[in-house]
Amino acid sequence: MDHLDGNVLAGATTELFVFEPTATHCQCEACADIAMLGQAMVYGYPMGFVARCRNCDNVLIVIVELAGRKSLNMRGLRWLRIRDQSRYDHIQAQQ
């Protein structure tokens, strides 16, 4: 089955997060691979998305869209690292 890259998740996750999730780093629970979420292999549009690890094919994230609601399951991630944008903006402004 053909897949898309994880950047396709940007639209589906815009309403769920206040940060850009495809640019965040995460770790696969199964194989411990660390990569940006945008590097995941994504399947399943238009009902939702299944993001799989680029290394071992483990399911990282599932997003289901149904009747105007979104469900998010991230049990395939060990962690998702989010940059504190306000702190980053403050440091950039000082330079």
PyMOL Python script that loads the backbone (N, CA, C, O; Angstrom):
from pymol import cmd

cmd.read_pdbstr("""\
ATOM      1  N   MET A   1       0.837  -1.166   0.000  1.00  0.00           N
ATOM      2  CA  MET A   1       0.000   0.000   0.000  1.00  0.00           C
ATOM      3  C   MET A   1       0.891   1.242   0.000  1.00  0.00           C
ATOM      4  O   MET A   1       1.861   1.306   0.756  1.00  0.00           O
ATOM      5  N   ASP A   2       0.578   2.213  -0.827  1.00  0.00           N
ATOM      6  CA  ASP A   2       1.335   3.463  -0.864  1.00  0.00           C
ATOM      7  C   ASP A   2       1.057   4.294   0.381  1.00  0.00           C
ATOM      8  O   ASP A   2      -0.034   4.240   0.948  1.00  0.00           O
ATOM      9  N   HIS A   3       2.051   5.055   0.795  1.00  0.00           N
ATOM     10  CA  HIS A   3       1.889   5.901   1.977  1.00  0.00           C
ATOM     11  C   HIS A   3       2.298   7.335   1.654  1.00  0.00           C
ATOM     12  O   HIS A   3       2.994   7.591   0.672  1.00  0.00           O
ATOM     13  N   LEU A   4       1.862   8.247   2.482  1.00  0.00           N
ATOM     14  CA  LEU A   4       2.256   9.647   2.421  1.00  0.00           C
ATOM     15  C   LEU A   4       3.259   9.891   3.542  1.00  0.00           C
ATOM     16  O   LEU A   4       3.396   9.056   4.436  1.00  0.00           O
ATOM     17  N   ASP A   5       3.964  11.023   3.510  1.00  0.00           N
ATOM     18  CA  ASP A   5       4.842  11.301   4.643  1.00  0.00           C
ATOM     19  C   ASP A   5       4.056  12.009   5.739  1.00  0.00           C
ATOM     20  O   ASP A   5       2.945  12.487   5.512  1.00  0.00           O
ATOM     21  N   GLY A   6       4.645  12.071   6.924  1.00  0.00           N
ATOM     22  CA  GLY A   6       3.961  12.586   8.108  1.00  0.00           C
ATOM     23  C   GLY A   6       3.531  14.034   8.013  1.00  0.00           C
ATOM     24  O   GLY A   6       2.725  14.481   8.829  1.00  0.00           O
ATOM     25  N   ASN A   7       4.038  14.787   7.045  1.00  0.00           N
ATOM     26  CA  ASN A   7       3.631  16.180   6.917  1.00  0.00           C
ATOM     27  C   ASN A   7       2.151  16.330   6.584  1.00  0.00           C
ATOM     28  O   ASN A   7       1.579  17.398   6.797  1.00  0.00           O
ATOM     29  N   VAL A   8       1.527  15.284   6.068  1.00  0.00           N
ATOM     30  CA  VAL A   8       0.095  15.335   5.777  1.00  0.00           C
ATOM     31  C   VAL A   8      -0.720  15.474   7.068  1.00  0.00           C
ATOM     32  O   VAL A   8      -1.886  15.866   7.015  1.00  0.00           O
ATOM     33  N   LEU A   9      -0.131  15.163   8.213  1.00  0.00           N
ATOM     34  CA  LEU A   9      -0.817  15.286   9.500  1.00  0.00           C
ATOM     35  C   LEU A   9      -0.994  16.741   9.936  1.00  0.00           C
ATOM     36  O   LEU A   9      -1.780  17.014  10.844  1.00  0.00           O
ATOM     37  N   ALA A  10      -0.286  17.675   9.312  1.00  0.00           N
ATOM     38  CA  ALA A  10      -0.364  19.082   9.719  1.00  0.00           C
ATOM     39  C   ALA A  10      -1.803  19.580   9.702  1.00  0.00           C
ATOM     40  O   ALA A  10      -2.237  20.218  10.660  1.00  0.00           O
ATOM     41  N   GLY A  11      -2.542  19.309   8.654  1.00  0.00           N
ATOM     42  CA  GLY A  11      -3.925  19.767   8.572  1.00  0.00           C
ATOM     43  C   GLY A  11      -4.825  19.095   9.587  1.00  0.00           C
ATOM     44  O   GLY A  11      -5.662  19.753  10.206  1.00  0.00           O
ATOM     45  N   ALA A  12      -4.668  17.815   9.764  1.00  0.00           N
ATOM     46  CA  ALA A  12      -5.537  17.061  10.672  1.00  0.00           C
ATOM     47  C   ALA A  12      -5.292  17.397  12.133  1.00  0.00           C
ATOM     48  O   ALA A  12      -6.182  17.225  12.966  1.00  0.00           O
ATOM     49  N   THR A  13      -4.107  17.870  12.450  1.00  0.00           N
ATOM     50  CA  THR A  13      -3.779  18.136  13.850  1.00  0.00           C
ATOM     51  C   THR A  13      -3.833  19.618  14.217  1.00  0.00           C
ATOM     52  O   THR A  13      -3.648  19.969  15.382  1.00  0.00           O
ATOM     53  N   THR A  14      -4.080  20.481  13.251  1.00  0.00           N
ATOM     54  CA  THR A  14      -4.108  21.924  13.514  1.00  0.00           C
ATOM     55  C   THR A  14      -5.088  22.286  14.623  1.00  0.00           C
ATOM     56  O   THR A  14      -4.783  23.133  15.462  1.00  0.00           O
ATOM     57  N   GLU A  15      -6.245  21.665  14.638  1.00  0.00           N
ATOM     58  CA  GLU A  15      -7.256  21.964  15.649  1.00  0.00           C
ATOM     59  C   GLU A  15      -6.981  21.266  16.974  1.00  0.00           C
ATOM     60  O   GLU A  15      -7.589  21.617  17.986  1.00  0.00           O
ATOM     61  N   LEU A  16      -6.097  20.303  16.995  1.00  0.00           N
ATOM     62  CA  LEU A  16      -5.820  19.542  18.213  1.00  0.00           C
ATOM     63  C   LEU A  16      -4.674  20.125  19.031  1.00  0.00           C
ATOM     64  O   LEU A  16      -4.650  19.986  20.254  1.00  0.00           O
ATOM     65  N   PHE A  17      -3.729  20.772  18.367  1.00  0.00           N
ATOM     66  CA  PHE A  17      -2.531  21.259  19.041  1.00  0.00           C
ATOM     67  C   PHE A  17      -2.310  22.739  18.767  1.00  0.00           C
ATOM     68  O   PHE A  17      -2.743  23.255  17.736  1.00  0.00           O
ATOM     69  N   VAL A  18      -1.640  23.419  19.684  1.00  0.00           N
ATOM     70  CA  VAL A  18      -1.285  24.821  19.483  1.00  0.00           C
ATOM     71  C   VAL A  18       0.139  24.958  18.950  1.00  0.00           C
ATOM     72  O   VAL A  18       0.649  26.073  18.838  1.00  0.00           O
ATOM     73  N   PHE A  19       0.777  23.855  18.624  1.00  0.00           N
ATOM     74  CA  PHE A  19       2.121  23.840  18.063  1.00  0.00           C
ATOM     75  C   PHE A  19       2.087  23.058  16.764  1.00  0.00           C
ATOM     76  O   PHE A  19       1.101  22.382  16.468  1.00  0.00           O
ATOM     77  N   GLU A  20       3.140  23.145  15.998  1.00  0.00           N
ATOM     78  CA  GLU A  20       3.234  22.424  14.729  1.00  0.00           C
ATOM     79  C   GLU A  20       3.756  21.012  14.993  1.00  0.00           C
ATOM     80  O   GLU A  20       4.963  20.827  15.149  1.00  0.00           O
ATOM     81  N   PRO A  21       2.868  20.009  15.047  1.00  0.00           N
ATOM     82  CA  PRO A  21       3.287  18.662  15.436  1.00  0.00           C
ATOM     83  C   PRO A  21       4.227  17.975  14.458  1.00  0.00           C
ATOM     84  O   PRO A  21       5.035  17.148  14.881  1.00  0.00           O
ATOM     85  N   THR A  22       4.154  18.283  13.174  1.00  0.00           N
ATOM     86  CA  THR A  22       5.016  17.582  12.225  1.00  0.00           C
ATOM     87  C   THR A  22       6.484  17.950  12.398  1.00  0.00           C
ATOM     88  O   THR A  22       7.360  17.225  11.927  1.00  0.00           O
ATOM     89  N   ALA A  23       6.766  19.075  13.072  1.00  0.00           N
ATOM     90  CA  ALA A  23       8.145  19.502  13.302  1.00  0.00           C
ATOM     91  C   ALA A  23       8.669  19.063  14.670  1.00  0.00           C
ATOM     92  O   ALA A  23       9.816  19.350  15.014  1.00  0.00           O
ATOM     93  N   THR A  24       7.843  18.375  15.444  1.00  0.00           N
ATOM     94  CA  THR A  24       8.272  17.893  16.752  1.00  0.00           C
ATOM     95  C   THR A  24       9.014  16.560  16.604  1.00  0.00           C
ATOM     96  O   THR A  24       8.779  15.803  15.662  1.00  0.00           O
ATOM     97  N   HIS A  25       9.898  16.297  17.536  1.00  0.00           N
ATOM     98  CA  HIS A  25      10.578  15.011  17.563  1.00  0.00           C
ATOM     99  C   HIS A  25       9.799  14.066  18.475  1.00  0.00           C
ATOM    100  O   HIS A  25       9.201  14.483  19.467  1.00  0.00           O
ATOM    101  N   CYS A  26       9.821  12.796  18.115  1.00  0.00           N
ATOM    102  CA  CYS A  26       9.137  11.794  18.926  1.00  0.00           C
ATOM    103  C   CYS A  26       9.950  10.503  18.892  1.00  0.00           C
ATOM    104  O   CYS A  26      10.823  10.316  18.045  1.00  0.00           O
ATOM    105  N   GLN A  27       9.636   9.615  19.842  1.00  0.00           N
ATOM    106  CA  GLN A  27      10.327   8.332  19.902  1.00  0.00           C
ATOM    107  C   GLN A  27       9.315   7.207  19.797  1.00  0.00           C
ATOM    108  O   GLN A  27       8.298   7.202  20.491  1.00  0.00           O
ATOM    109  N   CYS A  28       9.604   6.254  18.921  1.00  0.00           N
ATOM    110  CA  CYS A  28       8.755   5.079  18.738  1.00  0.00           C
ATOM    111  C   CYS A  28       8.846   4.187  19.973  1.00  0.00           C
ATOM    112  O   CYS A  28       9.938   3.894  20.459  1.00  0.00           O
ATOM    113  N   GLU A  29       7.711   3.769  20.466  1.00  0.00           N
ATOM    114  CA  GLU A  29       7.656   2.887  21.635  1.00  0.00           C
ATOM    115  C   GLU A  29       8.270   1.518  21.323  1.00  0.00           C
ATOM    116  O   GLU A  29       8.876   0.900  22.198  1.00  0.00           O
ATOM    117  N   ALA A  30       8.120   1.048  20.100  1.00  0.00           N
ATOM    118  CA  ALA A  30       8.559  -0.304  19.754  1.00  0.00           C
ATOM    119  C   ALA A  30      10.060  -0.430  19.497  1.00  0.00           C
ATOM    120  O   ALA A  30      10.706  -1.342  20.014  1.00  0.00           O
ATOM    121  N   CYS A  31      10.618   0.496  18.689  1.00  0.00           N
ATOM    122  CA  CYS A  31      12.022   0.323  18.296  1.00  0.00           C
ATOM    123  C   CYS A  31      12.940   1.426  18.814  1.00  0.00           C
ATOM    124  O   CYS A  31      14.152   1.364  18.608  1.00  0.00           O
ATOM    125  N   ALA A  32      12.382   2.433  19.483  1.00  0.00           N
ATOM    126  CA  ALA A  32      13.126   3.557  20.066  1.00  0.00           C
ATOM    127  C   ALA A  32      13.718   4.504  19.025  1.00  0.00           C
ATOM    128  O   ALA A  32      14.566   5.330  19.363  1.00  0.00           O
ATOM    129  N   ASP A  33      13.291   4.403  17.770  1.00  0.00           N
ATOM    130  CA  ASP A  33      13.742   5.344  16.746  1.00  0.00           C
ATOM    131  C   ASP A  33      13.263   6.745  17.107  1.00  0.00           C
ATOM    132  O   ASP A  33      12.120   6.923  17.529  1.00  0.00           O
ATOM    133  N   ILE A  34      14.126   7.731  16.945  1.00  0.00           N
ATOM    134  CA  ILE A  34      13.784   9.128  17.193  1.00  0.00           C
ATOM    135  C   ILE A  34      13.789   9.858  15.864  1.00  0.00           C
ATOM    136  O   ILE A  34      14.772   9.819  15.123  1.00  0.00           O
ATOM    137  N   ALA A  35      12.683  10.523  15.569  1.00  0.00           N
ATOM    138  CA  ALA A  35      12.548  11.247  14.304  1.00  0.00           C
ATOM    139  C   ALA A  35      11.494  12.329  14.460  1.00  0.00           C
ATOM    140  O   ALA A  35      10.740  12.347  15.433  1.00  0.00           O
ATOM    141  N   MET A  36      11.454  13.228  13.491  1.00  0.00           N
ATOM    142  CA  MET A  36      10.370  14.207  13.462  1.00  0.00           C
ATOM    143  C   MET A  36       9.102  13.483  13.021  1.00  0.00           C
ATOM    144  O   MET A  36       9.156  12.568  12.199  1.00  0.00           O
ATOM    145  N   LEU A  37       7.979  13.889  13.562  1.00  0.00           N
ATOM    146  CA  LEU A  37       6.710  13.259  13.202  1.00  0.00           C
ATOM    147  C   LEU A  37       6.456  13.377  11.699  1.00  0.00           C
ATOM    148  O   LEU A  37       5.805  12.515  11.108  1.00  0.00           O
ATOM    149  N   GLY A  38       6.962  14.430  11.089  1.00  0.00           N
ATOM    150  CA  GLY A  38       6.814  14.613   9.647  1.00  0.00           C
ATOM    151  C   GLY A  38       7.506  13.549   8.817  1.00  0.00           C
ATOM    152  O   GLY A  38       7.276  13.473   7.610  1.00  0.00           O
ATOM    153  N   GLN A  39       8.346  12.725   9.427  1.00  0.00           N
ATOM    154  CA  GLN A  39       9.031  11.646   8.719  1.00  0.00           C
ATOM    155  C   GLN A  39       8.283  10.318   8.791  1.00  0.00           C
ATOM    156  O   GLN A  39       8.715   9.327   8.201  1.00  0.00           O
ATOM    157  N   ALA A  40       7.172  10.296   9.506  1.00  0.00           N
ATOM    158  CA  ALA A  40       6.391   9.059   9.623  1.00  0.00           C
ATOM    159  C   ALA A  40       5.743   8.706   8.289  1.00  0.00           C
ATOM    160  O   ALA A  40       5.572   9.567   7.426  1.00  0.00           O
ATOM    161  N   MET A  41       5.387   7.443   8.128  1.00  0.00           N
ATOM    162  CA  MET A  41       4.632   6.987   6.964  1.00  0.00           C
ATOM    163  C   MET A  41       3.154   7.035   7.362  1.00  0.00           C
ATOM    164  O   MET A  41       2.768   6.480   8.390  1.00  0.00           O
ATOM    165  N   VAL A  42       2.341   7.691   6.557  1.00  0.00           N
ATOM    166  CA  VAL A  42       0.939   7.918   6.920  1.00  0.00           C
ATOM    167  C   VAL A  42       0.019   7.256   5.899  1.00  0.00           C
ATOM    168  O   VAL A  42       0.233   7.357   4.691  1.00  0.00           O
ATOM    169  N   TYR A  43      -1.002   6.582   6.406  1.00  0.00           N
ATOM    170  CA  TYR A  43      -1.990   5.883   5.581  1.00  0.00           C
ATOM    171  C   TYR A  43      -3.394   6.297   6.022  1.00  0.00           C
ATOM    172  O   TYR A  43      -3.588   6.770   7.142  1.00  0.00           O
ATOM    173  N   GLY A  44      -4.379   6.113   5.121  1.00  0.00           N
ATOM    174  CA  GLY A  44      -5.761   6.099   5.544  1.00  0.00           C
ATOM    175  C   GLY A  44      -6.673   7.253   5.243  1.00  0.00           C
ATOM    176  O   GLY A  44      -7.863   7.151   5.540  1.00  0.00           O
ATOM    177  N   TYR A  45      -6.202   8.359   4.669  1.00  0.00           N
ATOM    178  CA  TYR A  45      -7.110   9.466   4.399  1.00  0.00           C
ATOM    179  C   TYR A  45      -8.189   8.982   3.435  1.00  0.00           C
ATOM    180  O   TYR A  45      -7.823   8.228   2.534  1.00  0.00           O
ATOM    181  N   PRO A  46      -9.456   9.321   3.515  1.00  0.00           N
ATOM    182  CA  PRO A  46     -10.072  10.477   4.137  1.00  0.00           C
ATOM    183  C   PRO A  46     -10.746  10.229   5.484  1.00  0.00           C
ATOM    184  O   PRO A  46     -11.177  11.196   6.112  1.00  0.00           O
ATOM    185  N   MET A  47     -10.861   8.999   5.961  1.00  0.00           N
ATOM    186  CA  MET A  47     -11.551   8.738   7.244  1.00  0.00           C
ATOM    187  C   MET A  47     -10.716   9.173   8.436  1.00  0.00           C
ATOM    188  O   MET A  47     -11.252   9.462   9.506  1.00  0.00           O
ATOM    189  N   GLY A  48      -9.446   9.219   8.256  1.00  0.00           N
ATOM    190  CA  GLY A  48      -8.532   9.553   9.336  1.00  0.00           C
ATOM    191  C   GLY A  48      -7.126   9.222   8.895  1.00  0.00           C
ATOM    192  O   GLY A  48      -6.860   9.071   7.703  1.00  0.00           O
ATOM    193  N   PHE A  49      -6.235   9.112   9.842  1.00  0.00           N
ATOM    194  CA  PHE A  49      -4.828   8.860   9.527  1.00  0.00           C
ATOM    195  C   PHE A  49      -4.241   7.842  10.486  1.00  0.00           C
ATOM    196  O   PHE A  49      -4.573   7.816  11.671  1.00  0.00           O
ATOM    197  N   VAL A  50      -3.362   7.004   9.953  1.00  0.00           N
ATOM    198  CA  VAL A  50      -2.546   6.099  10.750  1.00  0.00           C
ATOM    199  C   VAL A  50      -1.104   6.437  10.418  1.00  0.00           C
ATOM    200  O   VAL A  50      -0.666   6.254   9.282  1.00  0.00           O
ATOM    201  N   ALA A  51      -0.363   6.931  11.403  1.00  0.00           N
ATOM    202  CA  ALA A  51       1.049   7.269  11.212  1.00  0.00           C
ATOM    203  C   ALA A  51       1.886   6.125  11.758  1.00  0.00           C
ATOM    204  O   ALA A  51       1.730   5.720  12.910  1.00  0.00           O
ATOM    205  N   ARG A  52       2.772   5.612  10.924  1.00  0.00           N
ATOM    206  CA  ARG A  52       3.616   4.479  11.297  1.00  0.00           C
ATOM    207  C   ARG A  52       5.082   4.893  11.336  1.00  0.00           C
ATOM    208  O   ARG A  52       5.511   5.793  10.614  1.00  0.00           O
ATOM    209  N   CYS A  53       5.831   4.223  12.184  1.00  0.00           N
ATOM    210  CA  CYS A  53       7.264   4.476  12.333  1.00  0.00           C
ATOM    211  C   CYS A  53       7.986   4.250  11.003  1.00  0.00           C
ATOM    212  O   CYS A  53       7.739   3.263  10.310  1.00  0.00           O
ATOM    213  N   ARG A  54       8.859   5.157  10.666  1.00  0.00           N
ATOM    214  CA  ARG A  54       9.636   5.043   9.429  1.00  0.00           C
ATOM    215  C   ARG A  54      10.625   3.892   9.485  1.00  0.00           C
ATOM    216  O   ARG A  54      11.089   3.420   8.447  1.00  0.00           O
ATOM    217  N   ASN A  55      10.954   3.433  10.699  1.00  0.00           N
ATOM    218  CA  ASN A  55      11.962   2.400  10.882  1.00  0.00           C
ATOM    219  C   ASN A  55      11.371   0.996  11.009  1.00  0.00           C
ATOM    220  O   ASN A  55      11.837   0.066  10.350  1.00  0.00           O
ATOM    221  N   CYS A  56      10.335   0.837  11.860  1.00  0.00           N
ATOM    222  CA  CYS A  56       9.835  -0.517  12.152  1.00  0.00           C
ATOM    223  C   CYS A  56       8.366  -0.731  11.777  1.00  0.00           C
ATOM    224  O   CYS A  56       7.855  -1.840  11.938  1.00  0.00           O
ATOM    225  N   ASP A  57       7.680   0.293  11.285  1.00  0.00           N
ATOM    226  CA  ASP A  57       6.285   0.202  10.863  1.00  0.00           C
ATOM    227  C   ASP A  57       5.289   0.129  12.018  1.00  0.00           C
ATOM    228  O   ASP A  57       4.104  -0.108  11.784  1.00  0.00           O
ATOM    229  N   ASN A  58       5.738   0.325  13.253  1.00  0.00           N
ATOM    230  CA  ASN A  58       4.848   0.371  14.414  1.00  0.00           C
ATOM    231  C   ASN A  58       3.851   1.530  14.246  1.00  0.00           C
ATOM    232  O   ASN A  58       4.210   2.586  13.723  1.00  0.00           O
ATOM    233  N   VAL A  59       2.620   1.334  14.682  1.00  0.00           N
ATOM    234  CA  VAL A  59       1.640   2.419  14.654  1.00  0.00           C
ATOM    235  C   VAL A  59       2.000   3.419  15.742  1.00  0.00           C
ATOM    236  O   VAL A  59       2.039   3.069  16.922  1.00  0.00           O
ATOM    237  N   LEU A  60       2.265   4.668  15.350  1.00  0.00           N
ATOM    238  CA  LEU A  60       2.615   5.730  16.283  1.00  0.00           C
ATOM    239  C   LEU A  60       1.381   6.494  16.743  1.00  0.00           C
ATOM    240  O   LEU A  60       1.140   6.653  17.940  1.00  0.00           O
ATOM    241  N   ILE A  61       0.606   6.963  15.774  1.00  0.00           N
ATOM    242  CA  ILE A  61      -0.548   7.814  16.047  1.00  0.00           C
ATOM    243  C   ILE A  61      -1.704   7.395  15.149  1.00  0.00           C
ATOM    244  O   ILE A  61      -1.508   7.051  13.984  1.00  0.00           O
ATOM    245  N   VAL A  62      -2.902   7.429  15.702  1.00  0.00           N
ATOM    246  CA  VAL A  62      -4.121   7.220  14.920  1.00  0.00           C
ATOM    247  C   VAL A  62      -5.025   8.425  15.163  1.00  0.00           C
ATOM    248  O   VAL A  62      -5.302   8.785  16.308  1.00  0.00           O
ATOM    249  N   ILE A  63      -5.479   9.040  14.082  1.00  0.00           N
ATOM    250  CA  ILE A  63      -6.433  10.146  14.154  1.00  0.00           C
ATOM    251  C   ILE A  63      -7.651   9.735  13.344  1.00  0.00           C
ATOM    252  O   ILE A  63      -7.542   9.442  12.153  1.00  0.00           O
ATOM    253  N   VAL A  64      -8.806   9.714  13.987  1.00  0.00           N
ATOM    254  CA  VAL A  64     -10.053   9.346  13.321  1.00  0.00           C
ATOM    255  C   VAL A  64     -10.969  10.559  13.325  1.00  0.00           C
ATOM    256  O   VAL A  64     -11.177  11.185  14.364  1.00  0.00           O
ATOM    257  N   GLU A  65     -11.516  10.888  12.159  1.00  0.00           N
ATOM    258  CA  GLU A  65     -12.447  12.003  12.030  1.00  0.00           C
ATOM    259  C   GLU A  65     -13.820  11.430  11.685  1.00  0.00           C
ATOM    260  O   GLU A  65     -13.981  10.748  10.673  1.00  0.00           O
ATOM    261  N   LEU A  66     -14.807  11.715  12.537  1.00  0.00           N
ATOM    262  CA  LEU A  66     -16.141  11.179  12.336  1.00  0.00           C
ATOM    263  C   LEU A  66     -17.170  12.143  12.908  1.00  0.00           C
ATOM    264  O   LEU A  66     -17.079  12.529  14.074  1.00  0.00           O
ATOM    265  N   ALA A  67     -18.127  12.527  12.112  1.00  0.00           N
ATOM    266  CA  ALA A  67     -19.237  13.377  12.533  1.00  0.00           C
ATOM    267  C   ALA A  67     -18.768  14.658  13.232  1.00  0.00           C
ATOM    268  O   ALA A  67     -19.311  15.049  14.265  1.00  0.00           O
ATOM    269  N   GLY A  68     -17.759  15.297  12.655  1.00  0.00           N
ATOM    270  CA  GLY A  68     -17.282  16.554  13.213  1.00  0.00           C
ATOM    271  C   GLY A  68     -16.433  16.430  14.463  1.00  0.00           C
ATOM    272  O   GLY A  68     -16.138  17.434  15.112  1.00  0.00           O
ATOM    273  N   ARG A  69     -16.035  15.217  14.809  1.00  0.00           N
ATOM    274  CA  ARG A  69     -15.196  14.988  15.988  1.00  0.00           C
ATOM    275  C   ARG A  69     -13.918  14.283  15.569  1.00  0.00           C
ATOM    276  O   ARG A  69     -13.896  13.521  14.602  1.00  0.00           O
ATOM    277  N   LYS A  70     -12.857  14.550  16.313  1.00  0.00           N
ATOM    278  CA  LYS A  70     -11.587  13.875  16.068  1.00  0.00           C
ATOM    279  C   LYS A  70     -11.190  13.103  17.312  1.00  0.00           C
ATOM    280  O   LYS A  70     -11.307  13.596  18.434  1.00  0.00           O
ATOM    281  N   SER A  71     -10.725  11.899  17.095  1.00  0.00           N
ATOM    282  CA  SER A  71     -10.180  11.079  18.181  1.00  0.00           C
ATOM    283  C   SER A  71      -8.699  10.876  17.896  1.00  0.00           C
ATOM    284  O   SER A  71      -8.301  10.638  16.756  1.00  0.00           O
ATOM    285  N   LEU A  72      -7.901  10.970  18.930  1.00  0.00           N
ATOM    286  CA  LEU A  72      -6.458  10.869  18.795  1.00  0.00           C
ATOM    287  C   LEU A  72      -5.943   9.788  19.731  1.00  0.00           C
ATOM    288  O   LEU A  72      -6.254   9.786  20.922  1.00  0.00           O
ATOM    289  N   ASN A  73      -5.151   8.866  19.183  1.00  0.00           N
ATOM    290  CA  ASN A  73      -4.505   7.829  19.970  1.00  0.00           C
ATOM    291  C   ASN A  73      -3.019   7.906  19.671  1.00  0.00           C
ATOM    292  O   ASN A  73      -2.610   7.798  18.515  1.00  0.00           O
ATOM    293  N   MET A  74      -2.200   8.095  20.716  1.00  0.00           N
ATOM    294  CA  MET A  74      -0.753   8.211  20.529  1.00  0.00           C
ATOM    295  C   MET A  74       0.006   7.142  21.313  1.00  0.00           C
ATOM    296  O   MET A  74       1.137   7.381  21.736  1.00  0.00           O
ATOM    297  N   ARG A  75      -0.586   5.985  21.511  1.00  0.00           N
ATOM    298  CA  ARG A  75       0.053   4.978  22.361  1.00  0.00           C
ATOM    299  C   ARG A  75       1.321   4.374  21.764  1.00  0.00           C
ATOM    300  O   ARG A  75       2.073   3.712  22.480  1.00  0.00           O
ATOM    301  N   GLY A  76       1.573   4.581  20.487  1.00  0.00           N
ATOM    302  CA  GLY A  76       2.793   4.057  19.879  1.00  0.00           C
ATOM    303  C   GLY A  76       4.004   4.946  20.077  1.00  0.00           C
ATOM    304  O   GLY A  76       5.104   4.615  19.635  1.00  0.00           O
ATOM    305  N   LEU A  77       3.801   6.095  20.755  1.00  0.00           N
ATOM    306  CA  LEU A  77       4.909   7.001  21.029  1.00  0.00           C
ATOM    307  C   LEU A  77       5.384   6.837  22.457  1.00  0.00           C
ATOM    308  O   LEU A  77       4.576   6.724  23.379  1.00  0.00           O
ATOM    309  N   ARG A  78       6.674   6.823  22.637  1.00  0.00           N
ATOM    310  CA  ARG A  78       7.244   6.847  23.983  1.00  0.00           C
ATOM    311  C   ARG A  78       7.178   8.277  24.516  1.00  0.00           C
ATOM    312  O   ARG A  78       6.860   8.498  25.684  1.00  0.00           O
ATOM    313  N   TRP A  79       7.485   9.260  23.635  1.00  0.00           N
ATOM    314  CA  TRP A  79       7.363  10.666  23.993  1.00  0.00           C
ATOM    315  C   TRP A  79       7.268  11.516  22.730  1.00  0.00           C
ATOM    316  O   TRP A  79       7.622  11.080  21.635  1.00  0.00           O
ATOM    317  N   LEU A  80       6.781  12.734  22.914  1.00  0.00           N
ATOM    318  CA  LEU A  80       6.688  13.741  21.861  1.00  0.00           C
ATOM    319  C   LEU A  80       7.291  15.017  22.445  1.00  0.00           C
ATOM    320  O   LEU A  80       6.775  15.549  23.427  1.00  0.00           O
ATOM    321  N   ARG A  81       8.368  15.508  21.856  1.00  0.00           N
ATOM    322  CA  ARG A  81       9.085  16.667  22.400  1.00  0.00           C
ATOM    323  C   ARG A  81       8.589  17.939  21.725  1.00  0.00           C
ATOM    324  O   ARG A  81       8.648  18.077  20.503  1.00  0.00           O
ATOM    325  N   ILE A  82       8.098  18.871  22.549  1.00  0.00           N
ATOM    326  CA  ILE A  82       7.506  20.112  22.052  1.00  0.00           C
ATOM    327  C   ILE A  82       8.377  21.285  22.495  1.00  0.00           C
ATOM    328  O   ILE A  82       8.688  21.421  23.678  1.00  0.00           O
ATOM    329  N   ARG A  83       8.764  22.121  21.551  1.00  0.00           N
ATOM    330  CA  ARG A  83       9.547  23.313  21.864  1.00  0.00           C
ATOM    331  C   ARG A  83       8.623  24.366  22.455  1.00  0.00           C
ATOM    332  O   ARG A  83       7.530  24.599  21.938  1.00  0.00           O
ATOM    333  N   ASP A  84       9.059  25.001  23.535  1.00  0.00           N
ATOM    334  CA  ASP A  84       8.317  26.106  24.141  1.00  0.00           C
ATOM    335  C   ASP A  84       8.534  27.322  23.250  1.00  0.00           C
ATOM    336  O   ASP A  84       9.551  28.007  23.361  1.00  0.00           O
ATOM    337  N   GLN A  85       7.574  27.586  22.364  1.00  0.00           N
ATOM    338  CA  GLN A  85       7.727  28.632  21.360  1.00  0.00           C
ATOM    339  C   GLN A  85       7.891  30.014  21.983  1.00  0.00           C
ATOM    340  O   GLN A  85       8.643  30.834  21.457  1.00  0.00           O
ATOM    341  N   SER A  86       7.205  30.292  23.093  1.00  0.00           N
ATOM    342  CA  SER A  86       7.328  31.613  23.712  1.00  0.00           C
ATOM    343  C   SER A  86       8.755  31.842  24.209  1.00  0.00           C
ATOM    344  O   SER A  86       9.283  32.947  24.088  1.00  0.00           O
ATOM    345  N   ARG A  87       9.377  30.809  24.763  1.00  0.00           N
ATOM    346  CA  ARG A  87      10.768  30.920  25.230  1.00  0.00           C
ATOM    347  C   ARG A  87      11.706  31.085  24.040  1.00  0.00           C
ATOM    348  O   ARG A  87      12.637  31.889  24.086  1.00  0.00           O
ATOM    349  N   TYR A  88      11.463  30.325  22.979  1.00  0.00           N
ATOM    350  CA  TYR A  88      12.295  30.402  21.776  1.00  0.00           C
ATOM    351  C   TYR A  88      12.197  31.795  21.150  1.00  0.00           C
ATOM    352  O   TYR A  88      13.213  32.365  20.752  1.00  0.00           O
ATOM    353  N   ASP A  89      10.982  32.348  21.060  1.00  0.00           N
ATOM    354  CA  ASP A  89      10.780  33.689  20.511  1.00  0.00           C
ATOM    355  C   ASP A  89      11.508  34.732  21.354  1.00  0.00           C
ATOM    356  O   ASP A  89      12.094  35.672  20.816  1.00  0.00           O
ATOM    357  N   HIS A  90      11.472  34.563  22.684  1.00  0.00           N
ATOM    358  CA  HIS A  90      12.126  35.500  23.605  1.00  0.00           C
ATOM    359  C   HIS A  90      13.648  35.479  23.383  1.00  0.00           C
ATOM    360  O   HIS A  90      14.277  36.537  23.356  1.00  0.00           O
ATOM    361  N   ILE A  91      14.231  34.316  23.228  1.00  0.00           N
ATOM    362  CA  ILE A  91      15.681  34.181  23.007  1.00  0.00           C
ATOM    363  C   ILE A  91      16.061  34.792  21.665  1.00  0.00           C
ATOM    364  O   ILE A  91      17.067  35.495  21.568  1.00  0.00           O
ATOM    365  N   GLN A  92      15.263  34.530  20.624  1.00  0.00           N
ATOM    366  CA  GLN A  92      15.536  35.086  19.300  1.00  0.00           C
ATOM    367  C   GLN A  92      15.489  36.616  19.312  1.00  0.00           C
ATOM    368  O   GLN A  92      16.296  37.267  18.649  1.00  0.00           O
ATOM    369  N   ALA A  93      14.550  37.185  20.061  1.00  0.00           N
ATOM    370  CA  ALA A  93      14.398  38.637  20.136  1.00  0.00           C
ATOM    371  C   ALA A  93      15.594  39.295  20.814  1.00  0.00           C
ATOM    372  O   ALA A  93      15.921  40.442  20.510  1.00  0.00           O
ATOM    373  N   GLN A  94      16.252  38.582  21.733  1.00  0.00           N
ATOM    374  CA  GLN A  94      17.402  39.130  22.437  1.00  0.00           C
ATOM    375  C   GLN A  94      18.673  39.144  21.584  1.00  0.00           C
ATOM    376  O   GLN A  94      19.599  39.904  21.866  1.00  0.00           O
ATOM    377  N   GLN A  95      18.721  38.324  20.564  1.00  0.00           N
ATOM    378  CA  GLN A  95      19.950  38.203  19.754  1.00  0.00           C
ATOM    379  C   GLN A  95      20.076  39.290  18.736  1.00  0.00           C
ATOM    380  O   GLN A  95      21.051  39.322  17.985  1.00  0.00           O
TER     381      GLN A  95
END
""", "prot")
cmd.dss("prot")
cmd.show_as("cartoon", "prot")
cmd.util.cbc("prot")
cmd.orient("prot")
